[in-house]
Amino acid sequence: TDRCHSSDKRRTEIMDMKGWVLLGADRQEVPVTVYLDQDLVEADLSDVPDVYQDLHWHAPEKYLGDKVSSYGGFLRYRLH
């Protein structure tokens, strides 16, 4: 077809790990440690009862919305 053309979009990478929140099923926040030099977020779950370990991450505003241009990136986190 003659309707195809290259996109002006380029891949961008988000490298800010500040603002990530780990929440339990009861919406209680689990404390996290951010290692900026390693682009890593870590949570110690040793004091979190098993019944509350249905967890999910809440991303900061910077990561929300149309992020197709950052497709293929990595999110580093550690739970122990």
Long-range contacts (C-beta under 8 A, 24 or more apart in sequence): 9-68, 9-69, 10-69, 11-69, 11-70, 11-71, 11-72, 12-69, 12-70, 13-70, 13-73, 14-62, 14-63, 14-67, 14-70, 14-73, 15-39, 16-60, 16-62, 17-41, 17-76, 18-60, 19-59, 19-60, 19-61, 19-62, 20-57, 20-58, 20-59, 20-60, 20-77, 21-57, 21-58, 22-55, 22-56, 22-57, 22-58, 23-55, 23-56, 23-57, 23-58, 24-48, 24-52, 24-53, 24-54, 24-55, 25-52, 25-54, 25-55, 26-52, 28-52, 30-55, 38-76, 39-76, 40-76, 40-77, 40-78, 41-76, 41-77, 41-78, 42-77, 42-78, 42-79, 42-80, 43-77, 43-78, 43-79, 43-80, 44-80, 45-79, 45-80, 46-80, 55-79
